């Protein structure tokens, strides 16, 4: 047994354990075991009953509001356990400060996180707070509503229906985010060359309706990842990356991000992939597996999400990840989803060959596709068969147009 994000050892009692009580109550809960050293060695408590009573008094006097906890005594090794459960009345404060766990350490939360904690304790989202803006224009939203829903009149009644305006508090933050002009950073797009030191194009979309920013990002995507191929009398659109997957990823970033962070959604475009990094990790209550499977859909910004749904930009059924993956159904290269406490990152690769390769061909292709190019010896080191068979498989993949061969002799390189 060793310390973790939800488990802490204390050999003796000092008031600093109350910081960890605050952290456990504010987030995912956890247990503090007294009578165990940091290295896991058990020393026990000489008077566990009196010690337990002292813990109870310190928690009740030191944490505001009172957290939900249980104290238990292990009579065998004379350790005392304090189990703290996640509370609903955030923030739980020790000396007027709120804490969180960072791996096995306990640290104070920053101002943004403290504000979110207060709102969560009141069951309020940032987008629902009054914006303080009295004069907002919604030409873009009005036009899209007329096109998609057929409304004939756009007025305050429509904005009330969309939960963007109330008679008591006026426009909320969701309204400001959707307004034609606002104070919010939205999307920052960079198209890189051969490496991240070479930026071919940079565009930032901010202080504008997120609908406009969404449309602008899609147009920029089309410039780099779509082209027309002429075959006889017909023109066929070729997609290096499925547009549907990019649309879903951008829309999901906009409706799931934390808007109280004054930072952009970062879109990095490379020749072989797009990386979309959105501020704000998964909403509480959603695990990484549930996020990837789409079994549970929990919107961080339900008001904005509802508007995007009405405009046909998303489906509010937790299908975003599924739809992205579906667009790559026949591709050897698949999207990658990464989550942390503060960001969600989606990587959309350029479509690879169709998934109808033989097992051996797929192994060679997989070994090759992880970098820009490899020599035959480098590829052989990554597969289970020898140089001759690997060469034959590469030749077959080359004939199918899946792998390109550059150079000759010892300088030969293979590209996926």
Backbone torsions as a table, in degrees:
resi	resn	phi	psi	omega
1	UNK	NA	133.0	179.4
2	UNK	-140.7	163.6	-177.5
3	UNK	-66.1	150.5	179.4
4	UNK	-148.6	-171.0	179.3
5	UNK	-63.6	-27.7	-177.2
6	UNK	-113.5	11.3	-179.0
7	UNK	-142.2	128.6	178.4
8	UNK	-132.9	142.8	177.1
9	UNK	-104.7	142.2	173.9
10	UNK	-135.6	123.9	179.5
11	UNK	-75.6	-36.7	177.2
12	UNK	-134.3	-175.5	-179.2
13	UNK	-109.1	124.3	166.5
14	UNK	-129.9	161.3	-175.9
15	UNK	-64.7	-12.7	-179.5
16	UNK	-65.0	-19.5	179.4
17	UNK	-64.5	-20.7	-179.8
18	UNK	-68.8	-24.8	173.8
19	UNK	-63.5	-40.9	179.4
20	UNK	-70.0	-34.9	174.4
21	UNK	-59.7	-44.7	176.7
22	UNK	-58.8	-45.8	-178.5
23	UNK	-62.2	-46.6	-179.5
24	UNK	-63.7	-41.2	-179.0
25	UNK	-68.6	-33.2	-178.3
26	UNK	-76.6	-25.7	-174.0
27	UNK	-122.3	-112.8	-168.0
28	UNK	-101.2	11.4	-179.0
29	UNK	77.0	171.8	179.1
30	UNK	170.2	-177.5	-175.5
31	UNK	-131.4	136.7	171.6
32	UNK	-111.3	125.6	178.9
33	UNK	-109.9	120.0	178.6
34	UNK	-93.4	142.1	-178.0
35	UNK	99.7	13.1	177.7
36	UNK	-129.8	131.8	178.8
37	UNK	-75.6	167.0	-178.9
38	UNK	-58.2	-30.7	-178.6
39	UNK	-83.3	2.5	177.0
40	UNK	93.2	-2.6	179.2
41	UNK	-76.4	138.4	-174.0
42	UNK	-93.8	124.9	176.4
43	UNK	-111.2	-25.8	179.7
44	UNK	77.9	173.0	179.2
45	UNK	-117.2	131.6	-175.0
46	UNK	-65.1	-38.5	179.2
47	UNK	-126.8	78.2	-174.2
48	UNK	-60.9	-33.9	-179.1
49	UNK	-67.6	-46.7	177.3
50	UNK	-65.5	-35.8	178.5
51	UNK	-63.5	-43.2	179.9
52	UNK	-62.2	-40.4	178.5
53	UNK	-65.1	-38.3	178.1
54	UNK	-64.8	-40.0	176.3
55	UNK	-59.0	-47.8	-178.4
56	UNK	-57.9	-45.3	-179.5
57	UNK	-64.1	-42.7	-178.7
58	UNK	-65.9	-41.5	178.9
59	UNK	-64.7	-45.8	-178.5
60	UNK	-64.9	-35.5	-178.9
61	UNK	-85.9	-26.4	-170.3
62	UNK	-100.3	-20.9	-176.9
63	UNK	-110.1	130.7	178.8
64	UNK	-126.3	128.3	-9.1
65	UNK	-70.8	177.9	-178.5
66	UNK	-66.6	127.0	178.6
67	UNK	-80.7	167.9	176.1
68	UNK	-92.9	117.4	-175.2
69	UNK	-149.0	165.2	177.2
70	UNK	-137.1	136.3	176.6
71	UNK	-112.1	131.5	179.3
72	UNK	-134.9	153.3	-178.4
73	UNK	-118.2	129.5	172.7
74	UNK	-92.2	106.4	-175.0
75	UNK	-69.3	-20.7	-177.9
76	UNK	-72.5	-52.8	-177.8
77	UNK	-104.9	3.5	177.3
78	UNK	58.8	38.1	172.6
79	UNK	-97.9	156.3	179.7
80	UNK	-121.8	127.3	-178.2
81	UNK	-109.4	134.0	175.1
82	UNK	-114.9	107.4	179.3
83	UNK	-98.1	120.3	-178.4
84	UNK	-110.1	128.8	-179.8
85	UNK	-99.9	150.6	178.5
86	UNK	-60.8	132.3	-176.9
87	UNK	-99.7	164.8	-179.9
88	UNK	-101.7	-8.1	-175.3
89	UNK	-107.4	51.9	-179.4
90	UNK	-63.4	155.6	-5.3
91	UNK	-87.0	149.2	175.1
92	UNK	-94.6	119.1	-167.7
93	UNK	-111.1	143.4	168.3
94	UNK	-121.3	117.4	-175.2
95	UNK	53.6	45.6	175.4
96	UNK	66.2	16.4	177.6
97	UNK	-124.6	148.9	177.9
98	UNK	-106.7	145.9	-175.5
99	UNK	-126.9	162.4	175.3
100	UNK	-143.2	164.8	176.6
101	UNK	-92.5	136.5	173.0
102	UNK	-123.3	93.1	-171.0
103	UNK	62.0	-116.1	-179.3
104	UNK	-101.1	7.0	179.7
105	UNK	-106.5	158.0	176.2
106	UNK	-113.5	125.4	-176.4
107	UNK	-132.0	158.9	177.5
108	UNK	-75.2	141.9	178.4
109	UNK	-76.8	154.8	178.2
110	UNK	-82.7	177.1	-174.3
111	UNK	-62.8	-42.1	179.9
112	UNK	-61.8	-45.0	-178.1
113	UNK	-68.3	-35.4	177.4
114	UNK	-62.6	-43.4	178.9
115	UNK	-62.2	-43.1	177.4
116	UNK	-60.4	-38.9	-179.8
117	UNK	-61.8	-43.8	178.7
118	UNK	-61.2	-45.6	-179.7
119	UNK	-63.7	-42.0	179.9
120	UNK	-63.4	-37.8	178.1
121	UNK	-63.3	-27.8	177.8
122	UNK	-97.0	4.7	-179.1
123	UNK	58.5	44.5	179.6
124	UNK	-124.1	140.2	174.3
125	UNK	-95.8	151.5	178.6
126	UNK	-55.2	-39.3	-177.0
127	UNK	-64.6	-20.4	-178.4
128	UNK	-87.1	-12.7	-179.0
129	UNK	-68.5	147.4	176.2
130	UNK	-58.8	136.7	-177.1
131	UNK	-81.7	-21.4	-175.0
132	UNK	77.7	4.8	179.8
133	UNK	-98.2	133.3	-178.0
134	UNK	-101.9	-28.2	-174.8
135	UNK	-123.4	96.0	178.5
136	UNK	-117.9	143.8	178.2
137	UNK	-110.2	144.8	-175.5
138	UNK	-133.1	46.2	-178.9
139	UNK	-62.5	-42.1	-179.4
140	UNK	-65.5	-47.0	179.3
141	UNK	-62.3	-42.4	179.8
142	UNK	-60.8	-47.2	-179.1
143	UNK	-60.4	-44.6	-178.7
144	UNK	-67.7	-36.3	177.2
145	UNK	-65.7	-41.2	178.6
146	UNK	-63.5	-40.9	-179.1
147	UNK	-69.4	-41.3	-171.0
148	UNK	-93.3	-33.1	-176.9
149	UNK	-109.8	-15.6	178.3
150	UNK	78.4	17.7	179.3
151	UNK	-64.2	145.7	-179.0
152	UNK	-98.8	-26.4	-176.3
153	UNK	-128.0	130.0	178.4
154	UNK	-115.6	113.0	-177.8
155	UNK	-148.9	-168.8	-178.4
156	UNK	-63.3	-28.8	177.5
157	UNK	-62.6	-38.2	177.2
158	UNK	-65.6	-42.8	-179.9
159	UNK	-66.0	-34.5	175.2
160	UNK	-65.7	-41.9	179.6
161	UNK	-61.2	-35.8	179.6
162	UNK	-83.6	3.1	-178.9
163	UNK	61.2	35.2	178.2
164	UNK	-102.6	-10.7	-175.8
165	UNK	-148.7	141.6	172.8
166	UNK	-135.4	151.9	-178.6
167	UNK	-64.2	-30.1	-175.9
168	UNK	-78.4	-44.2	-172.7
169	UNK	-117.4	-0.7	178.1
170	UNK	75.7	-146.0	-178.7
171	UNK	-73.6	140.5	174.8
172	UNK	-97.6	179.8	-178.6
173	UNK	-63.5	-33.3	177.8
174	UNK	-60.6	-40.0	177.9
175	UNK	-63.0	-43.8	179.8
176	UNK	-62.6	-39.7	-179.5
177	UNK	-65.0	-31.1	-179.8
178	UNK	-91.7	-8.0	-178.3
179	UNK	-70.2	158.4	-177.4
180	UNK	-61.4	-36.9	179.3
181	UNK	-130.0	131.1	-179.7
182	UNK	-153.2	-171.6	-177.1
183	UNK	-108.4	17.6	-172.1
184	UNK	-103.2	133.5	169.1
185	UNK	-74.6	139.4	-173.7
186	UNK	-117.8	-76.2	-174.1
187	UNK	-131.5	133.4	176.0
188	UNK	-117.1	117.3	-175.9
189	UNK	-113.2	131.8	175.0
190	UNK	-130.9	130.0	174.9
191	UNK	-102.7	116.3	-176.2
192	UNK	-94.2	156.6	175.3
193	UNK	-90.1	-131.5	-176.6
194	UNK	-67.4	-26.0	177.4
195	UNK	-150.5	176.9	-174.1
196	UNK	-72.5	-7.1	176.6
197	UNK	-81.1	-14.6	-178.1
198	UNK	-111.5	111.4	177.5
199	UNK	-108.0	112.6	-178.5
200	UNK	-78.3	-32.2	-179.1
201	UNK	-156.1	142.9	179.4
202	UNK	-135.9	127.1	177.7
203	UNK	-136.5	131.2	174.7
204	UNK	-115.5	135.3	179.5
205	UNK	-117.3	105.1	-178.9
206	UNK	-147.3	168.9	-179.3
207	UNK	56.7	32.5	-179.6
208	UNK	-142.5	167.0	176.0
209	UNK	-57.3	138.0	179.0
210	UNK	-66.3	-19.0	174.8
211	UNK	-68.1	-43.8	177.1
212	UNK	-63.4	-42.8	179.5
213	UNK	-63.6	-40.4	177.8
214	UNK	-60.3	-50.2	-179.4
215	UNK	-61.0	-40.3	-178.6
216	UNK	-66.0	-39.8	179.0
217	UNK	-65.8	-38.8	178.6
218	UNK	-64.8	-41.0	179.0
219	UNK	-63.2	-40.9	178.6
220	UNK	-66.1	-38.4	175.9
221	UNK	-57.6	-44.6	-177.9
222	UNK	-62.3	-33.3	-179.4
223	UNK	-61.6	-33.3	-172.1
224	UNK	-106.0	-21.7	-171.6
225	UNK	-124.2	14.8	174.5
226	UNK	-138.4	145.8	173.1
227	UNK	-155.5	165.0	179.9
228	UNK	-102.0	137.3	177.9
229	UNK	-115.3	123.8	-177.4
230	UNK	-91.9	125.5	176.7
231	UNK	-128.2	103.2	-176.8
232	UNK	66.9	-120.6	-178.7
233	UNK	-97.2	3.3	-175.2
234	UNK	-114.4	152.5	174.8
235	UNK	-112.3	126.6	-179.8
236	UNK	-115.1	131.6	177.6
237	UNK	-79.8	128.2	179.0
238	UNK	-108.9	129.1	179.2
239	UNK	-109.9	116.5	175.4
240	UNK	-72.4	-34.3	172.4
241	UNK	-129.6	132.5	-177.9
242	UNK	-58.7	126.0	179.6
243	UNK	-60.5	-36.8	-179.6
244	UNK	-58.3	-40.6	-179.2
245	UNK	-67.5	-38.7	179.2
246	UNK	-67.3	-44.1	178.2
247	UNK	-58.0	-46.7	-179.4
248	UNK	-61.7	-44.1	-177.3
249	UNK	-64.8	-42.1	179.2
250	UNK	-69.1	-44.8	-180.0
251	UNK	-61.7	-43.3	179.0
252	UNK	-64.7	-37.3	177.3
253	UNK	-62.7	-39.9	-178.3
254	UNK	-68.8	-37.7	-175.6
255	UNK	-92.3	-10.2	-179.7
256	UNK	-109.8	-10.0	-174.9
257	UNK	-71.6	164.7	171.9
258	UNK	-89.1	117.6	-174.8
259	UNK	-87.1	-9.3	177.1
260	UNK	-79.2	-10.3	174.0
261	UNK	-88.9	119.0	-177.1
262	UNK	-81.0	68.5	179.9
263	UNK	-142.5	160.1	-176.1
264	UNK	-88.5	152.3	160.4
265	UNK	-69.5	125.6	-175.1
266	UNK	-99.7	123.2	178.3
267	UNK	-115.5	112.3	179.8
268	UNK	-106.8	118.5	-177.2
269	UNK	-103.5	125.6	177.3
270	UNK	-122.3	169.2	179.4
271	UNK	-62.4	-31.0	-174.3
272	UNK	-110.6	0.5	-177.3
273	UNK	-170.1	167.4	169.1
274	UNK	-125.4	134.8	175.9
275	UNK	-114.2	126.2	-179.4
276	UNK	-117.5	116.1	-177.8
277	UNK	-114.2	120.6	-175.8
278	UNK	-111.7	131.7	178.8
279	UNK	-69.3	133.6	-178.7
280	UNK	104.8	122.6	177.8
281	UNK	-78.0	-159.0	-179.8
282	UNK	-69.8	141.5	174.5
283	UNK	-59.7	149.7	-179.9
284	UNK	-60.0	139.1	179.5
285	UNK	101.1	-9.9	178.6
286	UNK	-109.6	122.5	175.4
287	UNK	-86.9	165.2	179.3
288	UNK	-61.1	-40.6	178.8
289	UNK	-64.0	-40.5	179.6
290	UNK	-67.9	-36.5	176.7
291	UNK	-62.5	-45.8	-177.6
292	UNK	-70.1	-33.5	-177.7
293	UNK	-84.6	-20.0	-177.1
294	UNK	74.9	16.7	-178.0
295	UNK	-68.8	-29.2	-180.0
296	UNK	-130.2	134.6	177.0
297	UNK	-117.9	117.4	179.5
298	UNK	-130.7	108.2	-175.4
299	UNK	-81.9	133.5	173.3
300	UNK	-75.2	-30.4	-178.9
301	UNK	-127.4	77.0	-174.6
302	UNK	-64.2	-29.2	-179.9
303	UNK	-68.2	-48.9	177.7
304	UNK	-64.1	-40.8	178.3
305	UNK	-59.0	-40.3	179.5
306	UNK	-64.9	-39.4	177.7
307	UNK	-64.5	-44.8	178.0
308	UNK	-62.0	-35.8	177.2
309	UNK	-64.5	-45.5	-179.4
310	UNK	-64.4	-28.0	178.6
311	UNK	-88.1	0.6	178.5
312	UNK	74.9	18.8	-178.5
313	UNK	-86.7	-23.5	177.1
314	UNK	-144.6	167.1	169.5
315	UNK	-111.5	130.0	-176.7
316	UNK	-88.0	49.8	-179.3
317	UNK	-129.7	25.4	177.6
318	UNK	66.1	26.8	-174.5
319	UNK	-99.1	3.2	-174.7
320	UNK	-57.6	-51.3	-179.9
321	UNK	-63.7	-41.8	179.8
322	UNK	-61.1	-42.3	-179.0
323	UNK	-67.6	-36.2	176.1
324	UNK	-63.2	-47.4	-179.5
325	UNK	-64.4	-37.5	-179.1
326	UNK	-62.3	-33.9	179.3
327	UNK	-65.8	-20.1	179.3
328	UNK	-105.7	19.0	-173.4
329	UNK	-54.7	-39.0	-176.2
330	UNK	-101.9	14.3	-178.3
331	UNK	-104.7	141.7	175.0
332	UNK	-68.7	-34.1	177.7
333	UNK	-85.1	135.6	-176.5
334	UNK	-122.1	152.7	174.7
335	UNK	-62.8	154.1	178.3
336	UNK	-122.4	132.4	-179.9
337	UNK	-117.1	125.5	179.8
338	UNK	-126.8	135.7	179.7
339	UNK	-127.8	149.3	172.8
340	UNK	-143.9	-174.3	-179.3
341	UNK	-64.7	-27.3	-170.6
342	UNK	-117.7	-15.2	-178.1
343	UNK	-143.9	158.0	167.3
344	UNK	-121.6	129.8	-179.0
345	UNK	-120.4	128.5	177.2
346	UNK	-118.6	125.9	177.4
347	UNK	-110.5	121.2	179.1
348	UNK	-107.9	108.2	-178.7
349	UNK	-80.3	157.4	168.8
350	UNK	-61.5	138.1	-175.1
351	UNK	-57.6	131.5	176.3
352	UNK	-92.4	-172.0	179.6
353	UNK	-64.3	158.1	178.3
354	UNK	-63.0	148.7	-174.1
355	UNK	-79.2	51.0	177.7
356	UNK	-122.1	24.9	177.8
357	UNK	-77.3	157.9	172.8
358	UNK	-70.0	166.7	-179.0
359	UNK	-59.7	-41.8	-179.1
360	UNK	-69.6	-40.7	177.6
361	UNK	-62.7	-41.5	179.5
362	UNK	-62.9	-37.2	179.3
363	UNK	-64.9	-43.7	178.9
364	UNK	-66.1	-43.9	-179.9
365	UNK	-62.4	-42.0	179.8
366	UNK	-62.2	-41.0	179.2
367	UNK	-65.9	-30.8	-175.7
368	UNK	-86.5	-32.3	-170.3
369	UNK	-77.3	-7.2	-177.9
370	UNK	-78.5	-18.0	177.5
371	UNK	-134.3	172.5	-175.2
372	UNK	-68.3	-37.6	-179.8
373	UNK	-160.9	156.7	-179.9
374	UNK	-146.3	154.9	172.5
375	UNK	-85.6	168.7	-179.0
376	UNK	-62.1	-38.1	-179.4
377	UNK	-68.2	-36.9	178.2
378	UNK	-66.2	-37.6	178.4
379	UNK	-70.2	-42.6	-179.3
380	UNK	-59.5	-35.6	179.0
381	UNK	-63.4	-20.2	-175.0
382	UNK	-102.7	-1.2	-179.5
383	UNK	-122.7	172.3	-173.0
384	UNK	-91.2	-4.5	-177.9
385	UNK	-118.6	172.1	-170.8
386	UNK	-81.2	-175.8	-173.6
387	UNK	-66.0	-40.1	-176.6
388	UNK	-63.3	-48.9	-178.9
389	UNK	-66.7	-38.7	178.9
390	UNK	-61.6	-40.9	178.6
391	UNK	-63.3	-41.9	178.3
392	UNK	-62.7	-42.7	-179.7
393	UNK	-66.1	-40.0	178.1
394	UNK	-64.7	-37.6	177.7
395	UNK	-64.5	-41.2	178.7
396	UNK	-64.8	-42.3	179.1
397	UNK	-66.4	-33.9	177.1
398	UNK	-66.2	-41.6	179.6
399	UNK	-65.5	-26.9	178.1
400	UNK	-85.6	-1.7	179.2
401	UNK	79.7	14.2	-177.2
402	UNK	-90.8	-33.7	-179.2
403	UNK	-124.3	139.6	175.8
404	UNK	-109.6	146.1	-178.5
405	UNK	-112.2	125.4	-177.6
406	UNK	-120.6	131.7	178.2
407	UNK	86.7	-173.8	178.7
408	UNK	-151.7	167.2	-179.8
409	UNK	62.4	-142.7	-178.3
410	UNK	-68.0	-17.7	179.8
411	UNK	-89.0	6.0	-178.3
412	UNK	-65.4	131.4	176.1
413	UNK	-125.3	148.2	-179.4
414	UNK	-115.1	134.2	-178.4
415	UNK	-118.3	136.7	174.2
416	UNK	-87.0	NA	NA
